[in-house]
Amino acid sequence: MALQNEPKLVFPALAGFYRRFSSYSYALIRFATGAILVPHGVQKILNTPISKFAPNIAAKGLPFPELLAYLTYFAESVAAVCLAIGLFTRIAAAIIGIEMLVIVLLFQWQFGYFWTVRGYEFALLWLLLCIAIFFKGGGRYSIDRLIGKEF
């Protein structure tokens, strides 16, 4: 039975389908947010040595560029996997979110919004998703839930 405040479905026959799978939607969002970032981390680890990546960070005037390069590799690989599977979810979301904030403000802002011209569009999307995930946590389908702890 539909609640009074719920909008009427254009295709009422899909109500059962929506009900059945809606509980998985957050897990899908959390998984996709982490899993789509993992190839970026793997690509950096396999193809870009720290000695070539750190100067990009130093060029922006950030301190400890080598340490920040390692943290970037960690965020885009280990933290991204943790986010995808829902392990240490809030910590992983915070790490990735901070990285994306730095990317938006220091590395991509000057190119404008659109990713097609090196803009901040996707880094901003990742940042916003990580903010939402940070506040929600691992959710029903996560390793955090299985172990009974959320950090």
Secondary structure by P-SEA (a helix, b strand, c coil): cccccccccccccaaaaaaacccaaaaaaaaaaaaaaaaaaaaaaacccaaaaaaaaaaacccaaaaaaaaaaaaacaaaaaaaaccaaaaaaaaaaaaaaaaacccccccccccccccaaaaaaaaaaaaaaaaaccccccccccccccc
